[in-house]
Amino acid sequence: MGTFEMTTVNNTSALRFITCGSVDDGKSTLIGRLLVDSKAVLQDHLAGVQRQGETDLALLTDGLSAEREQGITIDVAYRYFSTEDRKFIIGDAPGHEQYTRNMVTAASSADAAVVMVDATKLDWANPALTLLPQTRRHTLLVNLLRVTSIVFAVNKLDAVADPALAYKNICGALNAFAAEAKVHTAATVPVSALKGWNVVEAAQDANWCGYSGPTLLQILEQLPVTPADQQEPFAFPVQWVEKNSSSSDTSQGRRVFWGRLATGSASVGQTIKILPSGQTANIAQVLNTVRVPQSVQAGHSAGIVLDREVDVSRGDWLLSNDSAPTKAPADDFDDTPQGPFTVTRELHTTVAWMDDEPLVAGRVYLALHGHRWVKARVKRIHHRLNINTLAEEDATELPPNAIGHVELALQEAIPLLPFERSRVLGSMILVDTASHKTSGALLLNA
């Protein structure tokens, strides 16, 4: 129950993690505790969050005036701190259902998620207790978004009559839910964010709640970062075209195509295919972010110079031509893989719906894939996931904050890999054509 095996990992890279869960579970307070107890807050800043002689830790992250007035988290607040062993980037995600889109945005780039569970809101004396819907929803979402490590932090156990029994029963409910949902969790740890127990420092009682494992910070120091998709073939979404390079520059006057490698690696001599045009060329130069010629791996930004002038614009894809697919014809809705990628206009997706209006068949949205915008029509809604039973239920629409399986038809074909293989090639967002609000996050299925 709640065990975590300490291992030696390569933790030289900063860990990006978010806190999520239901409203008022203590997410902002937990982050405030991490910042204060790790000595990452200046004294004048700490003095600014004093309320009636007490330090309100949540105010260290709730920066919007509306958040301070209402006592809730609305937008994602990022904070930075470090210990002797590691650097961290924290995202404080809101717990309210109406701000789920903000939580999904934060989770899409996170290496880990700390899912807060408020013991005082649960029937903790009941071994068959029911978890809060938002706890289940946020756990499912971070798992769908390929967040590498999920840690459950059972909070406010200092405020219940029998913390050991509460922790045992809540752990049982969390383990049962994780097993049923096929969610792998890194650890479950009892904490009191308000008092600081098991956050940075261990609880005063060495066996508090029957737990003698590492603190939350010690767990975070050992978690791995999300590995870049370096084993997949080269794929590069063009973000910016530098048209007027100096003749004395390493690019030799040719245009430089800048972006971040989605998969694989880029090196001189590679033959690539450009989509959607279908033209081919060789890579003549690869520049890093300070314009030094060198090979670049997935997850890093690069400037790519080709050996000849070809028509390339923002939103185009440069793909490995070793087994690159051909451009799908306009009437081709075949989803058959062509080489390492699939190039198609028909998508089978898992959708996290975030708009205030329900998703219905027939609606047209703008879809962003990499840096390319295309129109997308909703062809069919297959299922909606019941977050309480985890059953896939037949549905004709997806209400706000629902998760479901949806079929889309695009105006233009795009290259893709399943999301389980590539976060970049396997994901899209849908944007409402009228309001320009982000309406849904899409994970592309095989």
Backbone hydrogen bonds in HBPLUS format (Angstrom, degrees):
<---DONOR---> <-ACCEPTOR-->    atom                        ^
c    i                          cat <-CA-CA->   ^        H-A-AA   ^      H-
h    n   atom  resd res      DA  || num        DHA   H-A  angle D-A-AA Bond
n    s   type  num  typ     dist DA aas  dist angle  dist       angle   num
A0015-LEU N   A0087-LYS O   3.04 MM  72  6.51 157.4  2.09 149.7 147.2     1
A0089-ILE N   A0015-LEU O   2.94 MM  74  6.16 159.9  1.98 150.2 148.6     2
A0111-ASP N   A0016-ARG O   2.65 MM  95  5.25 159.3  1.69 144.5 151.8     3
A0112-ALA N   A0016-ARG O   3.19 MM  96  6.57 143.2  2.33 147.0 152.3     4
A0017-PHE N   A0089-ILE O   2.98 MM  72  6.43 157.0  2.03 161.3 168.6     5
A0091-GLY N   A0017-PHE O   2.84 MM  74  6.21 147.4  1.95 146.7 154.6     6
A0018-ILE N   A0112-ALA O   3.12 MM  94  6.63 146.3  2.24 139.5 145.9     7
A0114-VAL N   A0018-ILE O   2.76 MM  96  6.12 170.2  1.77 166.8 170.0     8
A0019-THR N   A0091-GLY O   3.02 MM  72  6.50 148.4  2.12 161.1 165.1     9
A0093-ALA N   A0019-THR O   3.22 MM  74  5.91 152.5  2.30 151.6 159.3    10
A0020-CYS N   A0114-VAL O   2.98 MM  94  6.32 157.4  2.03 149.8 152.3    11
A0116-MET N   A0020-CYS O   2.78 MM  96  6.08 164.9  1.80 169.6 164.2    12
A0030-LEU N   A0026-GLY O   2.91 MM   4  6.00 151.4  1.99 144.0 151.5    13
A0031-ILE N   A0027-LYS O   3.13 MM   4  6.47 160.4  2.17 151.7 155.9    14
A0032-GLY N   A0028-SER O   2.92 MM   4  6.15 161.1  1.96 148.2 154.0    15
A0033-ARG N   A0029-THR O   2.87 MM   4  6.11 150.8  1.95 146.3 154.2    16
A0034-LEU N   A0030-LEU O   2.92 MM   4  6.27 155.3  1.99 149.6 156.2    17
A0035-LEU N   A0031-ILE O   2.93 MM   4  6.21 160.4  1.97 155.0 159.7    18
A0036-VAL N   A0032-GLY O   2.90 MM   4  6.08 164.1  1.93 151.4 155.8    19
A0037-ASP N   A0033-ARG O   2.92 MM   4  5.85 167.9  1.94 152.1 155.5    20
A0038-SER N   A0034-LEU O   3.12 MM   4  5.90 134.1  2.34 133.0 143.1    21
A0040-ALA N   A0035-LEU O   2.77 MM   5  4.92 162.4  1.80 168.6 164.2    22
A0039-LYS N   A0036-VAL O   3.05 MM   3  5.18 157.5  2.10 108.9 112.8    23
A0045-HIS N   A0042-LEU O   3.13 MM   3  5.28 120.7  2.50  98.9 113.5    24
A0046-LEU N   A0042-LEU O   2.91 MM   4  6.21 155.3  1.98 152.4 160.3    25
A0047-ALA N   A0043-GLN O   2.88 MM   4  6.11 150.0  1.97 145.9 153.9    26
A0048-GLY N   A0044-ASP O   3.26 MM   4  6.40 134.0  2.48 130.7 141.1    27
A0048-GLY N   A0045-HIS O   3.12 MM   3  5.15 131.1  2.37  94.3 107.5    28
A0049-VAL N   A0046-LEU O   3.20 MM   3  5.60 164.1  2.23 109.7 114.6    29
A0050-GLN N   A0047-ALA O   3.41 MM   3  5.55 153.1  2.49 113.2 110.8    30
A0056-ASP N   A0049-VAL O   2.93 MM   7  5.66 173.6  1.94 165.4 164.4    31
A0051-ARG N   A0054-GLU O   2.65 MM   3  5.19 170.1  1.66 162.0 164.3    32
A0054-GLU N   A0051-ARG O   3.01 MM   3  5.19 163.3  2.04 112.5 115.9    33
A0059-LEU N   A0056-ASP O   3.13 MM   3  5.82 146.6  2.24 117.1 124.7    34
A0060-LEU N   A0057-LEU O   3.09 MM   3  5.69 163.3  2.12 116.6 121.9    35
A0061-THR N   A0058-ALA O   3.16 MM   3  5.92 162.5  2.19 119.2 123.7    36
A0062-ASP N   A0058-ALA O   3.09 MM   4  6.24 163.3  2.12 152.1 157.1    37
A0063-GLY N   A0061-THR O   2.88 MM   2  5.63 111.9  2.35 117.6 100.3    38
A0067-GLU N   A0064-LEU O   3.03 MM   3  5.13 123.7  2.36  97.5 112.0    39
A0068-ARG N   A0064-LEU O   3.08 MM   4  6.47 155.4  2.14 152.6 159.0    40
A0069-GLU N   A0065-SER O   2.93 MM   4  6.14 155.6  1.99 149.7 156.6    41
A0070-GLN N   A0066-ALA O   3.01 MM   4  6.00 160.2  2.05 142.5 147.6    42
A0071-GLY N   A0067-GLU O   2.77 MM   4  5.45 131.4  2.01 137.8 149.2    43
A0077-ALA N   A0092-ASP O   3.38 MM  15  5.17 152.9  2.46 125.6 130.3    44
A0092-ASP N   A0077-ALA O   2.91 MM  15  5.17 166.3  1.93 142.7 146.9    45
A0079-ARG N   A0090-ILE O   2.96 MM  11  5.17 148.9  2.06 137.6 147.3    46
A0090-ILE N   A0079-ARG O   2.80 MM  11  5.17 170.8  1.81 160.5 162.3    47
A0081-PHE N   A0088-PHE O   3.26 MM   7  5.46 158.7  2.31 136.5 141.5    48
A0088-PHE N   A0081-PHE O   2.80 MM   7  5.46 152.0  1.88 174.3 174.3    49
A0083-THR N   A0086-ARG O   2.78 MM   3  5.32 162.7  1.81 161.2 166.7    50
A0099-TYR N   A0096-HIS O   3.08 MM   3  5.53 155.2  2.14 111.6 119.2    51
A0100-THR N   A0097-GLU O   3.09 MM   3  5.27 151.7  2.17 121.1 117.7    52
A0102-ASN N   A0099-TYR O   3.02 MM   3  5.49 131.6  2.26 108.6 120.2    53
A0103-MET N   A0099-TYR O   3.38 MM   4  6.84 152.8  2.46 145.7 153.1    54
A0103-MET N   A0100-THR O   3.05 MM   3  5.04 114.4  2.50  95.0 111.0    55
A0104-VAL N   A0100-THR O   2.90 MM   4  6.22 159.2  1.94 158.0 163.5    56
A0105-THR N   A0101-ARG O   3.03 MM   4  6.22 155.3  2.10 142.8 149.1    57
A0106-ALA N   A0102-ASN O   3.14 MM   4  6.42 158.9  2.19 146.2 150.8    58
A0107-ALA N   A0103-MET O   2.95 MM   4  6.18 157.6  2.00 149.9 156.6    59
A0108-SER N   A0104-VAL O   3.01 MM   4  6.09 141.3  2.16 148.0 156.4    60
A0110-ALA N   A0107-ALA O   3.16 MM   3  4.99 170.2  2.17 107.2 110.1    61
A0149-SER N   A0111-ASP O   3.27 MM  38  6.63 152.1  2.35 141.4 149.5    62
A0113-ALA N   A0149-SER O   2.88 MM  36  6.39 145.3  2.00 154.2 165.6    63
A0151-VAL N   A0113-ALA O   2.84 MM  38  6.18 169.5  1.85 167.1 169.9    64
A0115-VAL N   A0151-VAL O   2.78 MM  36  6.10 149.9  1.87 155.2 165.0    65
A0153-ALA N   A0115-VAL O   2.98 MM  38  6.06 165.1  2.00 142.4 145.8    66
A0117-VAL N   A0153-ALA O   2.97 MM  36  6.10 150.8  2.06 156.4 151.1    67
A0155-ASN N   A0117-VAL O   2.72 MM  38  5.78 153.8  1.79 151.7 161.0    68
A0121-LYS N   A0118-ASP O   3.21 MM   3  5.74 156.5  2.27 113.0 119.4    69
A0119-ALA N   A0155-ASN O   3.06 MM  36  6.02 172.5  2.07 152.5 154.7    70
A0122-LEU N   A0119-ALA O   3.25 MM   3  5.52 163.0  2.28 110.2 115.3    71
A0126-ASN N   A0123-ASP O   2.91 MM   3  5.70 165.1  1.94 128.7 133.7    72
A0129-LEU N   A0126-ASN O   3.12 MM   3  5.21 134.3  2.34 126.1 120.2    73
A0135-THR N   A0132-LEU O   3.10 MM   3  5.34 128.5  2.38 104.5 117.8    74
A0136-ARG N   A0132-LEU O   3.25 MM   4  6.65 158.8  2.30 154.6 159.9    75
A0137-ARG N   A0133-PRO O   2.80 MM   4  6.05 162.8  1.83 153.2 158.8    76
A0138-HIS N   A0134-GLN O   2.94 MM   4  5.89 171.2  1.95 143.3 146.2    77
A0139-THR N   A0135-THR O   3.13 MM   4  6.17 153.6  2.21 139.3 146.9    78
A0140-LEU N   A0136-ARG O   2.97 MM   4  6.16 161.3  2.00 151.4 156.4    79
A0141-LEU N   A0137-ARG O   2.92 MM   4  6.16 155.7  1.98 150.8 158.1    80
A0142-VAL N   A0138-HIS O   2.99 MM   4  6.17 169.9  2.00 151.4 153.2    81
A0143-ASN N   A0139-THR O   3.06 MM   4  6.16 150.5  2.15 142.8 151.3    82
A0144-LEU N   A0140-LEU O   2.89 MM   4  6.10 156.4  1.94 146.6 153.2    83
A0145-LEU N   A0141-LEU O   2.95 MM   4  6.16 148.1  2.06 147.9 156.7    84
A0147-VAL N   A0142-VAL O   3.09 MM   5  5.53 162.7  2.12 172.3 168.3    85
A0146-ARG N   A0143-ASN O   3.20 MM   3  5.37 154.2  2.27 112.7 113.0    86
A0186-ALA N   A0150-ILE O   2.74 MM  36  5.58 155.1  1.80 144.6 153.3    87
A0152-PHE N   A0187-ALA O   2.98 MM  35  6.36 157.9  2.03 156.9 156.3    88
A0189-VAL N   A0152-PHE O   2.92 MM  37  6.40 158.0  1.97 162.2 166.9    89
A0154-VAL N   A0189-VAL O   2.97 MM  35  6.18 149.2  2.07 143.9 152.9    90
A0191-VAL N   A0154-VAL O   2.83 MM  37  5.87 169.6  1.84 153.8 151.7    91
A0159-ALA N   A0156-LYS O   3.07 MM   3  5.51 161.6  2.11 109.7 115.6    92
A0166-ALA N   A0162-ASP O   2.99 MM   4  6.20 166.0  2.01 158.8 163.4    93
A0167-TYR N   A0163-PRO O   2.87 MM   4  5.94 163.4  1.90 146.2 150.8    94
A0168-LYS N   A0164-ALA O   3.01 MM   4  6.17 158.3  2.06 144.5 150.6    95
A0169-ASN N   A0165-LEU O   2.98 MM   4  6.19 169.9  1.99 156.7 158.4    96
A0170-ILE N   A0166-ALA O   2.91 MM   4  6.01 163.0  1.94 153.1 158.4    97
A0171-CYS N   A0167-TYR O   2.89 MM   4  5.90 157.1  1.95 144.8 151.6    98
A0172-GLY N   A0168-LYS O   3.02 MM   4  6.26 152.9  2.09 143.1 150.6    99
A0173-ALA N   A0169-ASN O   3.06 MM   4  6.37 153.9  2.13 145.4 151.4   100
A0174-LEU N   A0170-ILE O   2.89 MM   4  6.14 161.2  1.93 152.6 158.0   101
A0175-ASN N   A0171-CYS O   2.81 MM   4  5.97 163.6  1.84 154.8 159.2   102
A0176-ALA N   A0172-GLY O   3.01 MM   4  6.11 156.5  2.07 142.7 149.2   103
A0177-PHE N   A0173-ALA O   2.99 MM   4  6.15 161.4  2.03 146.6 151.8   104
A0178-ALA N   A0174-LEU O   2.89 MM   4  6.05 165.4  1.92 151.1 155.3   105
A0179-ALA N   A0175-ASN O   2.97 MM   4  6.08 157.0  2.02 144.7 150.8   106
A0180-GLU N   A0176-ALA O   3.03 MM   4  6.19 161.3  2.06 147.5 152.6   107
A0181-ALA N   A0177-PHE O   2.89 MM   4  6.04 155.8  1.95 152.2 159.2   108
A0182-LYS N   A0178-ALA O   2.93 MM   4  5.75 107.5  2.47 133.2 148.5   109
A0183-VAL N   A0178-ALA O   2.82 MM   5  4.77 165.7  1.84 144.9 148.3   110
A0182-LYS N   A0179-ALA O   3.29 MM   3  5.00 153.3  2.36  94.2 102.0   111
A0192-SER N   A0197-TRP O   3.12 MM   5  4.99 154.2  2.19 136.7 138.2   112
A0196-GLY N   A0192-SER O   2.66 MM   4  5.54 133.6  1.87 146.3 160.6   113
A0197-TRP N   A0192-SER O   3.11 MM   5  4.99 126.3  2.41 135.1 139.2   114
A0198-ASN N   A0201-GLU O   2.81 MM   3  5.48 125.0  2.11 145.7 158.4   115
A0216-LEU N   A0198-ASN O   2.97 MM  18  6.11 167.6  1.99 136.2 139.1   116
A0217-LEU N   A0199-VAL O   2.93 MM  18  5.98 157.8  1.98 169.8 169.5   117
A0208-TRP N   A0205-ASP O   3.05 MM   3  5.07 146.8  2.16 125.5 118.5   118
A0210-GLY N   A0207-ASN O   2.87 MM   3  5.03 150.1  1.96 134.6 130.8   119
A0211-TYR N   A0208-TRP O   3.06 MM   3  5.76 164.8  2.08 119.7 124.3   120
A0219-ILE N   A0215-THR O   3.03 MM   4  6.35 150.8  2.12 148.4 156.6   121
A0220-LEU N   A0216-LEU O   2.92 MM   4  6.25 161.3  1.96 154.0 158.8   122
A0221-GLU N   A0217-LEU O   2.94 MM   4  6.16 147.4  2.04 147.5 156.2   123
A0222-GLN N   A0219-ILE O   3.00 MM   3  5.37 149.3  2.10 108.2 117.7   124
A0223-LEU N   A0220-LEU O   3.37 MM   3  5.31 156.3  2.43  99.7 106.2   125
A0230-GLN N   A0228-ALA O   2.80 MM   2  5.49 138.7  1.97 104.6  92.1   126
A0264-GLY N   A0229-ASP O   2.94 MM  35  6.38 153.9  2.01 141.7 142.6   127
A0320-SER N   A0234-PHE O   2.85 MM  86  4.94 146.2  1.97 153.0 144.9   128
A0235-ALA N   A0263-THR O   3.25 MM  28  5.21 152.2  2.33 129.4 124.2   129
A0262-ALA N   A0235-ALA O   2.99 MM  27  5.56 148.9  2.09 148.8 156.5   130
A0263-THR N   A0235-ALA O   3.42 MM  28  5.21 161.2  2.45 135.4 136.9   131
A0236-PHE N   A0318-LEU O   2.83 MM  82  5.03 144.7  1.96 148.7 158.1   132
A0318-LEU N   A0236-PHE O   2.91 MM  82  5.03 165.2  1.93 144.8 149.7   133
A0238-VAL N   A0316-ASP O   2.94 MM  78  5.56 175.2  1.95 166.3 167.7   134
A0315-GLY N   A0238-VAL O   2.91 MM  77  5.44 173.0  1.91 149.4 151.2   135
A0239-GLN N   A0258-TRP O   2.85 MM  19  5.81 158.8  1.90 155.9 162.2   136
A0240-TRP N   A0258-TRP O   3.18 MM  18  5.16 155.6  2.24 139.1 139.6   137
A0258-TRP N   A0240-TRP O   2.84 MM  18  5.16 169.0  1.85 165.6 165.4   138
A0242-GLU N   A0256-VAL O   2.82 MM  14  5.04 174.6  1.82 163.4 162.1   139
A0256-VAL N   A0242-GLU O   3.08 MM  14  5.04 156.0  2.14 137.2 143.7   140
A0249-ASP N   A0246-SER O   2.97 MM   3  5.13 156.5  2.03 105.7 113.3   141
A0252-GLN N   A0249-ASP O   3.00 MM   3  5.56 166.1  2.02 118.8 122.7   142
A0254-ARG N   A0251-SER O   3.11 MM   3  5.57 164.8  2.14 121.1 122.2   143
A0257-PHE N   A0304-ILE O   2.93 MM  47  5.06 171.5  1.94 139.8 142.6   144
A0304-ILE N   A0257-PHE O   2.82 MM  47  5.06 160.8  1.86 134.1 139.4   145
A0259-GLY N   A0302-ALA O   3.11 MM  43  5.80 145.5  2.24 157.1 167.2   146
A0302-ALA N   A0259-GLY O   2.82 MM  43  5.80 157.2  1.87 167.2 171.0   147
A0261-LEU N   A0300-HIS O   3.06 MM  39  5.91 156.3  2.12 157.1 149.7   148
A0299-GLY N   A0261-LEU O   2.99 MM  38  5.56 172.5  2.00 140.6 141.9   149
A0298-ALA N   A0264-GLY O   2.87 MM  34  5.36 122.8  2.20 172.9 167.9   150
A0266-ALA N   A0296-VAL O   2.86 MM  30  5.36 160.3  1.90 157.0 163.8   151
A0296-VAL N   A0266-ALA O   3.13 MM  30  5.36 153.6  2.21 143.2 151.1   152
A0270-GLN N   A0267-SER O   3.43 MM   3  6.26 165.7  2.46 139.7 140.4   153
A0269-GLY N   A0283-ILE O   2.83 MM  14  5.23 175.9  1.83 150.0 150.9   154
A0283-ILE N   A0270-GLN O   2.81 MM  13  5.37 151.3  1.89 150.8 160.6   155
A0321-ASN N   A0271-THR O   3.09 MM  50  5.63 152.1  2.17 149.4 140.7   156
A0272-ILE N   A0281-ALA O   2.80 MM   9  5.59 170.0  1.81 166.4 169.9   157
A0281-ALA N   A0272-ILE O   3.09 MM   9  5.59 149.9  2.19 149.7 155.5   158
A0273-LYS N   A0319-LEU O   2.79 MM  46  5.22 158.0  1.83 148.8 156.5   159
A0319-LEU N   A0273-LYS O   2.87 MM  46  5.22 167.4  1.88 154.1 158.5   160
A0274-ILE N   A0279-GLN O   2.77 MM   5  5.35 162.8  1.80 161.3 166.1   161
A0278-GLY N   A0274-ILE O   2.58 MM   4  5.21 146.5  1.69 156.0 167.0   162
A0275-LEU N   A0317-TRP O   2.91 MM  42  5.17 164.8  1.93 151.6 156.7   163
A0317-TRP N   A0275-LEU O   2.90 MM  42  5.17 165.8  1.92 153.6 158.4   164
A0307-ASP N   A0282-ASN O   2.92 MM  25  5.54 145.6  2.04 155.8 160.5   165
A0284-ALA N   A0305-VAL O   2.78 MM  21  5.55 150.0  1.87 143.5 152.4   166
A0285-GLN N   A0305-VAL O   3.16 MM  20  4.92 151.6  2.24 138.9 135.7   167
A0305-VAL N   A0285-GLN O   2.89 MM  20  4.92 170.2  1.90 150.2 150.5   168
A0294-GLN N   A0286-VAL O   2.95 MM   8  5.80 151.0  2.04 144.0 153.5   169
A0287-LEU N   A0303-GLY O   2.76 MM  16  4.82 166.7  1.78 151.3 155.0   170
A0303-GLY N   A0287-LEU O   2.85 MM  16  4.82 156.7  1.90 136.6 142.5   171
A0288-ASN N   A0292-VAL O   3.00 MM   4  5.42 155.9  2.06 133.7 139.9   172
A0291-ARG N   A0288-ASN O   2.94 MM   3  5.11 153.7  2.01 119.5 118.7   173
A0300-HIS N   A0297-GLN O   3.23 MM   3  6.00 147.3  2.34 142.1 144.3   174
A0316-ASP N   A0313-SER O   3.04 MM   3  5.73 165.0  2.06 140.6 142.8   175
A0332-ASP N   A0329-PRO O   3.00 MM   3  5.22 164.6  2.02 117.2 119.1   176
A0338-GLN N   A0341-PHE O   2.97 MM   3  5.83 150.7  2.06 148.7 156.0   177
A0342-THR N   A0416-LEU O   2.98 MM  74  5.27 159.7  2.02 148.4 155.0   178
A0416-LEU N   A0342-THR O   2.76 MM  74  5.27 138.3  1.93 141.4 155.4   179
A0344-THR N   A0414-ILE O   3.17 MM  70  5.74 147.6  2.28 150.5 148.0   180
A0414-ILE N   A0344-THR O   3.05 MM  70  5.74 156.4  2.11 142.2 139.4   181
A0410-LEU N   A0345-ARG O   2.66 MM  65  4.73 162.6  1.68 145.4 151.7   182
A0347-LEU N   A0408-LEU O   2.93 MM  61  5.10 165.1  1.95 142.3 147.2   183
A0408-LEU N   A0347-LEU O   2.94 MM  61  5.10 159.4  1.99 142.7 149.5   184
A0445-ASN N   A0348-HIS O   2.91 MM  97  5.71 166.3  1.93 165.6 166.2   185
A0349-THR N   A0406-VAL O   2.92 MM  57  5.36 171.0  1.93 161.7 163.8   186
A0406-VAL N   A0349-THR O   2.93 MM  57  5.36 153.9  2.00 141.7 150.2   187
A0350-THR N   A0443-LEU O   2.83 MM  93  5.09 158.8  1.87 147.7 154.8   188
A0443-LEU N   A0350-THR O   2.84 MM  93  5.09 159.5  1.88 149.6 156.5   189
A0351-VAL N   A0404-GLY O   2.75 MM  53  5.35 166.9  1.77 160.8 165.3   190
A0404-GLY N   A0351-VAL O   3.01 MM  53  5.35 153.0  2.08 143.2 151.9   191
A0352-ALA N   A0441-ALA O   2.90 MM  89  5.22 164.9  1.92 155.1 160.2   192
A0441-ALA N   A0352-ALA O   3.06 MM  89  5.22 161.6  2.10 141.4 145.4   193
A0353-TRP N   A0402-ALA O   2.89 MM  49  5.47 160.4  1.92 169.0 172.3   194
A0401-ASN N   A0353-TRP O   2.75 MM  48  5.22 134.6  1.95 137.2 148.0   195
A0354-MET N   A0439-SER O   2.73 MM  85  5.15 161.7  1.76 152.1 153.2   196
A0359-LEU N   A0398-LEU O   2.81 MM  39  4.91 156.5  1.87 141.7 144.8   197
A0398-LEU N   A0359-LEU O   2.94 MM  39  4.91 149.5  2.04 132.5 142.3   198
A0362-GLY N   A0378-VAL O   2.75 MM  16  5.17 169.1  1.77 144.0 147.9   199
A0378-VAL N   A0363-ARG O   2.94 MM  15  5.58 164.2  1.96 163.3 168.5   200
A0365-TYR N   A0376-ALA O   2.77 MM  11  5.23 163.0  1.80 155.6 160.6   201
A0376-ALA N   A0365-TYR O   2.77 MM  11  5.23 161.9  1.81 157.2 157.8   202
A0366-LEU N   A0431-VAL O   2.99 MM  65  5.07 175.9  1.99 155.5 155.0   203
A0431-VAL N   A0366-LEU O   2.72 MM  65  5.07 155.6  1.78 152.7 160.5   204
A0367-ALA N   A0374-VAL O   2.70 MM   7  5.31 174.0  1.71 170.9 172.8   205
A0374-VAL N   A0367-ALA O   2.93 MM   7  5.31 158.0  1.98 150.4 157.7   206
A0368-LEU N   A0429-ILE O   3.01 MM  61  5.42 156.0  2.06 149.1 156.8   207
A0429-ILE N   A0368-LEU O   3.29 MM  61  5.42 145.2  2.42 133.0 143.0   208
A0369-HIS N   A0372-ARG O   2.95 MM   3  5.32 165.7  1.97 153.0 155.5   209
A0372-ARG N   A0369-HIS O   3.01 MM   3  5.32 167.3  2.03 127.3 130.6   210
A0411-GLN N   A0375-LYS O   2.88 MM  36  5.32 145.1  2.00 155.7 156.0   211
A0377-ARG N   A0409-ALA O   2.83 MM  32  5.21 169.1  1.84 152.2 155.2   212
A0409-ALA N   A0377-ARG O   2.90 MM  32  5.21 155.3  1.96 148.3 156.4   213
A0379-LYS N   A0407-GLU O   2.87 MM  28  5.49 145.3  1.99 142.2 151.1   214
A0380-ARG N   A0407-GLU O   3.30 MM  27  5.14 161.7  2.34 133.9 135.2   215
A0407-GLU N   A0380-ARG O   2.81 MM  27  5.14 172.8  1.82 160.8 162.8   216
A0382-HIS N   A0405-HIS O   2.83 MM  23  5.41 147.3  1.94 151.1 160.7   217
A0405-HIS N   A0383-HIS O   3.00 MM  22  5.20 148.0  2.10 127.1 136.4   218
A0384-ARG N   A0393-GLU O   2.77 MM   9  5.20 148.1  1.87 145.6 156.6   219
A0393-GLU N   A0384-ARG O   2.83 MM   9  5.20 169.5  1.84 155.5 151.8   220
A0385-LEU N   A0403-ILE O   2.75 MM  18  5.54 176.3  1.75 160.0 161.3   221
A0386-ASN N   A0391-ALA O   2.90 MM   5  5.36 171.2  1.91 159.6 162.6   222
A0390-LEU N   A0386-ASN O   2.54 MM   4  4.96 138.9  1.70 151.5 162.7   223
A0402-ALA N   A0399-PRO O   3.18 MM   3  5.69 145.1  2.31 144.2 140.2   224
A0421-ARG N   A0418-PRO O   2.84 MM   3  5.51 158.5  1.89 120.1 127.3   225
A0422-SER N   A0418-PRO O   3.09 MM   4  6.39 147.9  2.19 146.6 156.3   226
A0419-PHE N   A0444-LEU O   2.96 MM  25  5.52 163.4  1.98 162.1 159.7   227
A0426-GLY N   A0422-SER O   3.06 MM   4  5.43 136.0  2.26 125.9 137.1   228
A0444-LEU N   A0426-GLY O   2.79 MM  18  4.90 172.8  1.79 139.2 141.6   229
A0428-MET N   A0442-LEU O   3.02 MM  14  5.02 151.7  2.10 137.2 140.9   230
A0442-LEU N   A0428-MET O   2.83 MM  14  5.02 174.5  1.83 151.1 149.8   231
A0430-LEU N   A0440-GLY O   2.88 MM  10  5.06 159.5  1.92 144.9 148.9   232
A0439-SER N   A0430-LEU O   2.69 MM   9  5.42 157.0  1.75 148.4 155.1   233
A0440-GLY N   A0430-LEU O   3.36 MM  10  5.06 153.3  2.44 130.8 130.8   234
A0432-ASP N   A0437-LYS O   2.98 MM   5  5.49 161.4  2.01 158.4 158.4   235
A0436-HIS N   A0432-ASP O   2.88 MM   4  4.87 137.8  2.06 127.1 137.5   236
